[in-house]
Amino acid sequence: MHRYLHLGILLLPLVILSGCSVGGGGGVFGAHSPGQGGGYTLQDKIVSSGNGRYKQRIDSMPANPPDVSRIPDAEPVPVERSRRGNSSTYTVFGRTYRVLGSSRGFTQTGMASWYGNKFHGHETSNGEVYDMFAMTAAHTSLPLPTFVRVTNLANNRQVIVRVNDRGPFVGNRIIDLSYAAAHRLDMLDKGTARVRLEAIDPVQWQARNKRSSKQLAKSSNNQVFLQVGALGNAEAAERLQSRARELTQAPVRVVSGQALYRVQVGPLEEASAEAAIRKLEASELGRPFRIRQ
């Protein structure tokens, strides 16, 4: 779960070191390396030390990032609440957070941050695997999952993300974005940005955009692949490949390149893709995103 967060369990008290601040940025319990974002306290740095869980001490950009400029927005679709990560209340650092009963009509304005390489391949709060190259985000109170339109108020760039994680719990930040989403909003270098959040009603969105599965099938005869994760470790990718194959009973390939191993189910026909999506979404692997070739 996200940054040692076990929902519903009060975290043990931390040793607070006051008066210390170092350069860094974004991340719920962590921060990016100096020069890549806003400030975080030494206490945050201690929490992000990663003893026994994460290989990295603090968060960072991917060493050899792929081109994420063409990764599409998360597509809002009607889904049930995740079985994990939706407790009515949970407590972190002595503060109790309440999960909203509905995201309908939700809007919010405030500071966004992003999280990346340190947490890539680890579980999110709803049990999915965090993929920093997918359009996802963390929020303290929105139901999991919720589709949100995020607008960078400094440049009016927009992205639609799928909230599948809890956080951020640092300063005044209201959302923690994936690396890919932060790239689209042009906020990687600064690390934070003032944004506006607007929750999306998937049913209304589908009706307006006329993107039913039947119409998608008619619009393209290309093969469909479903990417369930992009990992930096070959053995982890093989384990995910085996799990995805068990769930879907479909071909699953591992595509390597640029220090990443992308696990993709396919090729599939549209009808088979829809069935595979439902099976994956009902599992701990969460909803994959489509790749057409």
Contacts in CASP RR format, 6 or more apart in sequence:
PFRMAT RR
TARGET T0000
AUTHOR 0000-0000-0000
METHOD contacts of the structure
MODEL  1
MHRYLHLGILLLPLVILSGCSVGGGGGVFGAHSPGQGGGYTLQDKIVSSG
NGRYKQRIDSMPANPPDVSRIPDAEPVPVERSRRGNSSTYTVFGRTYRVL
GSSRGFTQTGMASWYGNKFHGHETSNGEVYDMFAMTAAHTSLPLPTFVRV
TNLANNRQVIVRVNDRGPFVGNRIIDLSYAAAHRLDMLDKGTARVRLEAI
DPVQWQARNKRSSKQLAKSSNNQVFLQVGALGNAEAAERLQSRARELTQA
PVRVVSGQALYRVQVGPLEEASAEAAIRKLEASELGRPFRIRQ
1 7 0 8 1.000
1 84 0 8 1.000
1 85 0 8 1.000
1 123 0 8 1.000
1 124 0 8 1.000
1 125 0 8 1.000
1 127 0 8 1.000
1 166 0 8 1.000
2 28 0 8 1.000
2 119 0 8 1.000
2 123 0 8 1.000
2 124 0 8 1.000
2 125 0 8 1.000
2 130 0 8 1.000
2 138 0 8 1.000
2 165 0 8 1.000
2 166 0 8 1.000
2 167 0 8 1.000
3 27 0 8 1.000
3 28 0 8 1.000
3 29 0 8 1.000
3 30 0 8 1.000
3 47 0 8 1.000
3 48 0 8 1.000
3 119 0 8 1.000
3 167 0 8 1.000
3 169 0 8 1.000
4 11 0 8 1.000
4 29 0 8 1.000
4 47 0 8 1.000
4 53 0 8 1.000
5 11 0 8 1.000
5 28 0 8 1.000
5 29 0 8 1.000
5 90 0 8 1.000
5 92 0 8 1.000
5 125 0 8 1.000
5 166 0 8 1.000
5 167 0 8 1.000
7 84 0 8 1.000
7 85 0 8 1.000
7 87 0 8 1.000
7 90 0 8 1.000
7 125 0 8 1.000
7 166 0 8 1.000
8 87 0 8 1.000
8 89 0 8 1.000
8 90 0 8 1.000
8 91 0 8 1.000
9 90 0 8 1.000
9 91 0 8 1.000
10 91 0 8 1.000
10 94 0 8 1.000
11 91 0 8 1.000
11 92 0 8 1.000
11 93 0 8 1.000
11 94 0 8 1.000
14 43 0 8 1.000
14 46 0 8 1.000
14 47 0 8 1.000
14 93 0 8 1.000
15 43 0 8 1.000
15 46 0 8 1.000
16 43 0 8 1.000
17 41 0 8 1.000
17 42 0 8 1.000
17 43 0 8 1.000
17 46 0 8 1.000
19 41 0 8 1.000
19 42 0 8 1.000
20 41 0 8 1.000
20 42 0 8 1.000
21 39 0 8 1.000
21 40 0 8 1.000
21 41 0 8 1.000
21 42 0 8 1.000
22 34 0 8 1.000
22 39 0 8 1.000
22 40 0 8 1.000
22 42 0 8 1.000
22 45 0 8 1.000
23 31 0 8 1.000
23 34 0 8 1.000
23 35 0 8 1.000
23 37 0 8 1.000
23 38 0 8 1.000
23 39 0 8 1.000
23 40 0 8 1.000
24 31 0 8 1.000
24 32 0 8 1.000
24 33 0 8 1.000
24 34 0 8 1.000
24 35 0 8 1.000
24 36 0 8 1.000
24 37 0 8 1.000
24 38 0 8 1.000
24 39 0 8 1.000
24 40 0 8 1.000
24 191 0 8 1.000
25 31 0 8 1.000
25 32 0 8 1.000
25 36 0 8 1.000
25 37 0 8 1.000
25 38 0 8 1.000
25 39 0 8 1.000
25 40 0 8 1.000
25 59 0 8 1.000
25 113 0 8 1.000
25 191 0 8 1.000
25 192 0 8 1.000
26 32 0 8 1.000
26 37 0 8 1.000
26 38 0 8 1.000
26 40 0 8 1.000
26 59 0 8 1.000
26 113 0 8 1.000
26 114 0 8 1.000
26 115 0 8 1.000
26 168 0 8 1.000
26 170 0 8 1.000
26 173 0 8 1.000
26 176 0 8 1.000
26 191 0 8 1.000
26 192 0 8 1.000
27 59 0 8 1.000
27 113 0 8 1.000
27 114 0 8 1.000
27 115 0 8 1.000
27 116 0 8 1.000
27 168 0 8 1.000
27 170 0 8 1.000
27 173 0 8 1.000
27 176 0 8 1.000
28 115 0 8 1.000
28 138 0 8 1.000
28 166 0 8 1.000
28 167 0 8 1.000
28 168 0 8 1.000
28 169 0 8 1.000
28 170 0 8 1.000
28 176 0 8 1.000
29 44 0 8 1.000
29 47 0 8 1.000
29 48 0 8 1.000
29 169 0 8 1.000
29 170 0 8 1.000
30 40 0 8 1.000
30 44 0 8 1.000
30 45 0 8 1.000
30 47 0 8 1.000
30 48 0 8 1.000
30 58 0 8 1.000
30 59 0 8 1.000
30 115 0 8 1.000
30 118 0 8 1.000
30 170 0 8 1.000
31 37 0 8 1.000
31 38 0 8 1.000
31 39 0 8 1.000
31 40 0 8 1.000
31 44 0 8 1.000
31 45 0 8 1.000
31 48 0 8 1.000
31 58 0 8 1.000
31 59 0 8 1.000
31 170 0 8 1.000
32 58 0 8 1.000
32 59 0 8 1.000
32 60 0 8 1.000
32 61 0 8 1.000
32 191 0 8 1.000
33 58 0 8 1.000
33 59 0 8 1.000
33 60 0 8 1.000
36 60 0 8 1.000
36 61 0 8 1.000
36 188 0 8 1.000
36 189 0 8 1.000
36 191 0 8 1.000
37 113 0 8 1.000
37 189 0 8 1.000
37 190 0 8 1.000
37 191 0 8 1.000
37 192 0 8 1.000
38 113 0 8 1.000
38 190 0 8 1.000
38 191 0 8 1.000
38 192 0 8 1.000
40 170 0 8 1.000
44 170 0 8 1.000
45 58 0 8 1.000
48 54 0 8 1.000
48 57 0 8 1.000
48 58 0 8 1.000
48 59 0 8 1.000
48 118 0 8 1.000
49 57 0 8 1.000
50 56 0 8 1.000
50 57 0 8 1.000
53 122 0 8 1.000
54 118 0 8 1.000
54 119 0 8 1.000
54 122 0 8 1.000
55 118 0 8 1.000
56 117 0 8 1.000
56 118 0 8 1.000
58 118 0 8 1.000
59 115 0 8 1.000
59 116 0 8 1.000
59 117 0 8 1.000
59 118 0 8 1.000
59 119 0 8 1.000
60 116 0 8 1.000
60 117 0 8 1.000
60 118 0 8 1.000
61 116 0 8 1.000
61 117 0 8 1.000
61 179 0 8 1.000
61 188 0 8 1.000
62 116 0 8 1.000
62 117 0 8 1.000
62 120 0 8 1.000
62 132 0 8 1.000
62 179 0 8 1.000
62 259 0 8 1.000
62 260 0 8 1.000
63 117 0 8 1.000
63 259 0 8 1.000
64 258 0 8 1.000
64 259 0 8 1.000
65 179 0 8 1.000
65 258 0 8 1.000
66 133 0 8 1.000
66 257 0 8 1.000
66 258 0 8 1.000
66 260 0 8 1.000
68 133 0 8 1.000
68 179 0 8 1.000
68 180 0 8 1.000
68 183 0 8 1.000
68 184 0 8 1.000
69 183 0 8 1.000
69 184 0 8 1.000
71 133 0 8 1.000
71 134 0 8 1.000
71 135 0 8 1.000
71 180 0 8 1.000
71 184 0 8 1.000
71 289 0 8 1.000
72 135 0 8 1.000
72 289 0 8 1.000
73 135 0 8 1.000
73 159 0 8 1.000
73 160 0 8 1.000
73 161 0 8 1.000
74 134 0 8 1.000
74 135 0 8 1.000
74 136 0 8 1.000
74 147 0 8 1.000
74 160 0 8 1.000
74 161 0 8 1.000
74 162 0 8 1.000
74 289 0 8 1.000
75 160 0 8 1.000
75 211 0 8 1.000
75 289 0 8 1.000
75 290 0 8 1.000
76 147 0 8 1.000
76 160 0 8 1.000
76 200 0 8 1.000
76 201 0 8 1.000
76 202 0 8 1.000
76 205 0 8 1.000
76 206 0 8 1.000
77 202 0 8 1.000
77 206 0 8 1.000
77 287 0 8 1.000
78 202 0 8 1.000
78 203 0 8 1.000
78 206 0 8 1.000
79 145 0 8 1.000
79 202 0 8 1.000
79 281 0 8 1.000
79 287 0 8 1.000
81 143 0 8 1.000
81 144 0 8 1.000
81 145 0 8 1.000
82 126 0 8 1.000
82 127 0 8 1.000
82 128 0 8 1.000
82 144 0 8 1.000
82 145 0 8 1.000
82 164 0 8 1.000
83 126 0 8 1.000
84 125 0 8 1.000
84 126 0 8 1.000
84 127 0 8 1.000
84 144 0 8 1.000
85 99 0 8 1.000
85 125 0 8 1.000
85 126 0 8 1.000
85 127 0 8 1.000
85 144 0 8 1.000
85 166 0 8 1.000
86 99 0 8 1.000
86 126 0 8 1.000
86 143 0 8 1.000
86 144 0 8 1.000
87 99 0 8 1.000
88 98 0 8 1.000
88 99 0 8 1.000
89 96 0 8 1.000
89 97 0 8 1.000
89 98 0 8 1.000
89 99 0 8 1.000
90 96 0 8 1.000
90 97 0 8 1.000
90 99 0 8 1.000
90 166 0 8 1.000
91 97 0 8 1.000
92 169 0 8 1.000
93 169 0 8 1.000
95 169 0 8 1.000
97 140 0 8 1.000
97 141 0 8 1.000
97 166 0 8 1.000
98 141 0 8 1.000
99 141 0 8 1.000
99 142 0 8 1.000
99 143 0 8 1.000
100 106 0 8 1.000
100 141 0 8 1.000
100 142 0 8 1.000
100 143 0 8 1.000
101 143 0 8 1.000
102 143 0 8 1.000
103 142 0 8 1.000
103 143 0 8 1.000
103 146 0 8 1.000
103 148 0 8 1.000
103 199 0 8 1.000
104 199 0 8 1.000
104 201 0 8 1.000
105 198 0 8 1.000
105 199 0 8 1.000
105 201 0 8 1.000
106 142 0 8 1.000
106 146 0 8 1.000
106 197 0 8 1.000
106 198 0 8 1.000
106 199 0 8 1.000
107 196 0 8 1.000
107 197 0 8 1.000
107 198 0 8 1.000
107 199 0 8 1.000
108 174 0 8 1.000
108 196 0 8 1.000
108 197 0 8 1.000
109 153 0 8 1.000
109 174 0 8 1.000
109 194 0 8 1.000
109 195 0 8 1.000
109 196 0 8 1.000
109 197 0 8 1.000
110 172 0 8 1.000
110 173 0 8 1.000
110 174 0 8 1.000
110 194 0 8 1.000
110 195 0 8 1.000
110 196 0 8 1.000
111 172 0 8 1.000
111 173 0 8 1.000
111 174 0 8 1.000
111 192 0 8 1.000
111 193 0 8 1.000
111 194 0 8 1.000
111 195 0 8 1.000
112 150 0 8 1.000
112 152 0 8 1.000
112 173 0 8 1.000
112 174 0 8 1.000
112 175 0 8 1.000
112 176 0 8 1.000
112 177 0 8 1.000
112 182 0 8 1.000
112 185 0 8 1.000
112 187 0 8 1.000
112 192 0 8 1.000
112 193 0 8 1.000
112 194 0 8 1.000
112 195 0 8 1.000
113 168 0 8 1.000
113 170 0 8 1.000
113 173 0 8 1.000
113 175 0 8 1.000
113 176 0 8 1.000
113 177 0 8 1.000
113 191 0 8 1.000
113 192 0 8 1.000
114 176 0 8 1.000
114 177 0 8 1.000
114 178 0 8 1.000
114 179 0 8 1.000
114 181 0 8 1.000
114 182 0 8 1.000
114 187 0 8 1.000
114 188 0 8 1.000
114 191 0 8 1.000
115 132 0 8 1.000
115 138 0 8 1.000
115 176 0 8 1.000
115 177 0 8 1.000
115 178 0 8 1.000
115 179 0 8 1.000
116 132 0 8 1.000
116 178 0 8 1.000
116 179 0 8 1.000
117 132 0 8 1.000
117 179 0 8 1.000
119 130 0 8 1.000
119 132 0 8 1.000
120 130 0 8 1.000
120 131 0 8 1.000
120 132 0 8 1.000
120 230 0 8 1.000
120 231 0 8 1.000
120 232 0 8 1.000
121 129 0 8 1.000
121 130 0 8 1.000
121 131 0 8 1.000
121 229 0 8 1.000
121 231 0 8 1.000
121 232 0 8 1.000
121 236 0 8 1.000
122 129 0 8 1.000
122 130 0 8 1.000
123 129 0 8 1.000
123 130 0 8 1.000
124 130 0 8 1.000
124 136 0 8 1.000
124 138 0 8 1.000
124 164 0 8 1.000
124 165 0 8 1.000
125 138 0 8 1.000
125 144 0 8 1.000
125 164 0 8 1.000
125 165 0 8 1.000
125 166 0 8 1.000
126 144 0 8 1.000
126 145 0 8 1.000
126 164 0 8 1.000
126 165 0 8 1.000
126 286 0 8 1.000
127 284 0 8 1.000
127 286 0 8 1.000
128 164 0 8 1.000
128 284 0 8 1.000
128 285 0 8 1.000
128 286 0 8 1.000
128 287 0 8 1.000
129 228 0 8 1.000
129 229 0 8 1.000
129 240 0 8 1.000
129 285 0 8 1.000
129 286 0 8 1.000
130 136 0 8 1.000
130 165 0 8 1.000
130 178 0 8 1.000
131 178 0 8 1.000
131 227 0 8 1.000
131 229 0 8 1.000
131 230 0 8 1.000
132 178 0 8 1.000
132 179 0 8 1.000
132 180 0 8 1.000
132 230 0 8 1.000
133 178 0 8 1.000
133 179 0 8 1.000
133 180 0 8 1.000
133 230 0 8 1.000
133 260 0 8 1.000
134 162 0 8 1.000
134 178 0 8 1.000
134 180 0 8 1.000
134 227 0 8 1.000
134 229 0 8 1.000
134 230 0 8 1.000
134 289 0 8 1.000
135 159 0 8 1.000
135 160 0 8 1.000
135 161 0 8 1.000
135 162 0 8 1.000
135 178 0 8 1.000
135 180 0 8 1.000
135 181 0 8 1.000
135 184 0 8 1.000
135 289 0 8 1.000
136 161 0 8 1.000
136 162 0 8 1.000
136 163 0 8 1.000
136 164 0 8 1.000
136 165 0 8 1.000
136 178 0 8 1.000
136 181 0 8 1.000
137 148 0 8 1.000
137 150 0 8 1.000
137 161 0 8 1.000
137 162 0 8 1.000
137 163 0 8 1.000
137 164 0 8 1.000
137 165 0 8 1.000
137 175 0 8 1.000
137 176 0 8 1.000
137 177 0 8 1.000
137 178 0 8 1.000
137 181 0 8 1.000
138 163 0 8 1.000
138 164 0 8 1.000
138 165 0 8 1.000
138 166 0 8 1.000
138 167 0 8 1.000
138 168 0 8 1.000
138 175 0 8 1.000
138 176 0 8 1.000
139 146 0 8 1.000
139 148 0 8 1.000
139 163 0 8 1.000
139 165 0 8 1.000
139 166 0 8 1.000
139 167 0 8 1.000
139 174 0 8 1.000
139 175 0 8 1.000
139 176 0 8 1.000
139 197 0 8 1.000
140 166 0 8 1.000
140 167 0 8 1.000
140 168 0 8 1.000
140 169 0 8 1.000
140 174 0 8 1.000
142 148 0 8 1.000
142 163 0 8 1.000
142 199 0 8 1.000
144 163 0 8 1.000
144 164 0 8 1.000
144 165 0 8 1.000
144 166 0 8 1.000
145 162 0 8 1.000
145 163 0 8 1.000
145 164 0 8 1.000
145 287 0 8 1.000
146 162 0 8 1.000
146 163 0 8 1.000
146 199 0 8 1.000
147 160 0 8 1.000
147 161 0 8 1.000
147 162 0 8 1.000
147 163 0 8 1.000
147 199 0 8 1.000
147 200 0 8 1.000
147 202 0 8 1.000
147 205 0 8 1.000
148 160 0 8 1.000
148 161 0 8 1.000
148 162 0 8 1.000
148 163 0 8 1.000
148 175 0 8 1.000
148 197 0 8 1.000
148 198 0 8 1.000
148 199 0 8 1.000
148 200 0 8 1.000
149 158 0 8 1.000
149 159 0 8 1.000
149 160 0 8 1.000
149 197 0 8 1.000
149 198 0 8 1.000
149 200 0 8 1.000
150 158 0 8 1.000
150 159 0 8 1.000
150 160 0 8 1.000
150 161 0 8 1.000
150 175 0 8 1.000
150 177 0 8 1.000
150 181 0 8 1.000
150 185 0 8 1.000
150 195 0 8 1.000
150 196 0 8 1.000
150 197 0 8 1.000
151 157 0 8 1.000
151 158 0 8 1.000
151 195 0 8 1.000
151 196 0 8 1.000
151 198 0 8 1.000
152 158 0 8 1.000
152 185 0 8 1.000
152 186 0 8 1.000
152 187 0 8 1.000
152 193 0 8 1.000
152 194 0 8 1.000
152 195 0 8 1.000
153 193 0 8 1.000
153 194 0 8 1.000
153 195 0 8 1.000
153 196 0 8 1.000
154 193 0 8 1.000
154 194 0 8 1.000
155 185 0 8 1.000
155 186 0 8 1.000
157 184 0 8 1.000
157 185 0 8 1.000
157 186 0 8 1.000
158 185 0 8 1.000
159 177 0 8 1.000
159 181 0 8 1.000
159 184 0 8 1.000
159 185 0 8 1.000
160 200 0 8 1.000
161 177 0 8 1.000
161 178 0 8 1.000
161 181 0 8 1.000
162 287 0 8 1.000
163 175 0 8 1.000
164 286 0 8 1.000
165 176 0 8 1.000
167 176 0 8 1.000
168 174 0 8 1.000
168 175 0 8 1.000
168 176 0 8 1.000
173 192 0 8 1.000
174 195 0 8 1.000
174 197 0 8 1.000
175 195 0 8 1.000
175 197 0 8 1.000
177 185 0 8 1.000
177 187 0 8 1.000
179 188 0 8 1.000
182 188 0 8 1.000
182 191 0 8 1.000
185 193 0 8 1.000
185 195 0 8 1.000
187 193 0 8 1.000
206 212 0 8 1.000
213 270 0 8 1.000
213 274 0 8 1.000
216 270 0 8 1.000
217 270 0 8 1.000
217 271 0 8 1.000
220 292 0 8 1.000
222 292 0 8 1.000
222 293 0 8 1.000
223 266 0 8 1.000
223 267 0 8 1.000
223 268 0 8 1.000
223 292 0 8 1.000
223 293 0 8 1.000
224 266 0 8 1.000
224 267 0 8 1.000
224 268 0 8 1.000
224 269 0 8 1.000
224 270 0 8 1.000
224 273 0 8 1.000
224 290 0 8 1.000
224 291 0 8 1.000
224 292 0 8 1.000
225 253 0 8 1.000
225 264 0 8 1.000
225 265 0 8 1.000
225 266 0 8 1.000
225 267 0 8 1.000
225 268 0 8 1.000
225 290 0 8 1.000
225 291 0 8 1.000
225 292 0 8 1.000
225 293 0 8 1.000
226 264 0 8 1.000
226 265 0 8 1.000
226 266 0 8 1.000
226 268 0 8 1.000
226 273 0 8 1.000
226 276 0 8 1.000
226 277 0 8 1.000
226 280 0 8 1.000
226 288 0 8 1.000
226 289 0 8 1.000
226 290 0 8 1.000
226 291 0 8 1.000
227 262 0 8 1.000
227 263 0 8 1.000
227 264 0 8 1.000
227 288 0 8 1.000
227 289 0 8 1.000
227 290 0 8 1.000
227 291 0 8 1.000
228 240 0 8 1.000
228 244 0 8 1.000
228 263 0 8 1.000
228 264 0 8 1.000
228 265 0 8 1.000
228 280 0 8 1.000
228 285 0 8 1.000
228 286 0 8 1.000
228 288 0 8 1.000
229 240 0 8 1.000
229 262 0 8 1.000
229 263 0 8 1.000
229 288 0 8 1.000
230 260 0 8 1.000
230 261 0 8 1.000
230 262 0 8 1.000
230 263 0 8 1.000
231 237 0 8 1.000
231 240 0 8 1.000
231 260 0 8 1.000
231 261 0 8 1.000
231 263 0 8 1.000
232 259 0 8 1.000
232 260 0 8 1.000
232 261 0 8 1.000
233 261 0 8 1.000
234 254 0 8 1.000
234 256 0 8 1.000
234 261 0 8 1.000
236 261 0 8 1.000
237 254 0 8 1.000
237 261 0 8 1.000
237 262 0 8 1.000
237 263 0 8 1.000
238 254 0 8 1.000
240 263 0 8 1.000
240 285 0 8 1.000
241 252 0 8 1.000
241 253 0 8 1.000
241 254 0 8 1.000
241 263 0 8 1.000
243 285 0 8 1.000
244 252 0 8 1.000
244 263 0 8 1.000
244 265 0 8 1.000
244 280 0 8 1.000
244 285 0 8 1.000
245 251 0 8 1.000
245 252 0 8 1.000
247 279 0 8 1.000
247 280 0 8 1.000
247 283 0 8 1.000
247 285 0 8 1.000
248 265 0 8 1.000
248 276 0 8 1.000
248 279 0 8 1.000
248 280 0 8 1.000
250 265 0 8 1.000
250 266 0 8 1.000
250 268 0 8 1.000
250 272 0 8 1.000
250 276 0 8 1.000
251 265 0 8 1.000
251 266 0 8 1.000
251 267 0 8 1.000
252 263 0 8 1.000
252 264 0 8 1.000
252 265 0 8 1.000
252 266 0 8 1.000
253 263 0 8 1.000
253 264 0 8 1.000
253 266 0 8 1.000
254 261 0 8 1.000
254 262 0 8 1.000
254 263 0 8 1.000
254 264 0 8 1.000
255 261 0 8 1.000
255 262 0 8 1.000
255 264 0 8 1.000
256 262 0 8 1.000
264 291 0 8 1.000
265 276 0 8 1.000
265 280 0 8 1.000
265 288 0 8 1.000
266 276 0 8 1.000
267 293 0 8 1.000
268 276 0 8 1.000
273 290 0 8 1.000
276 288 0 8 1.000
277 287 0 8 1.000
277 288 0 8 1.000
280 286 0 8 1.000
280 287 0 8 1.000
280 288 0 8 1.000
281 287 0 8 1.000
END
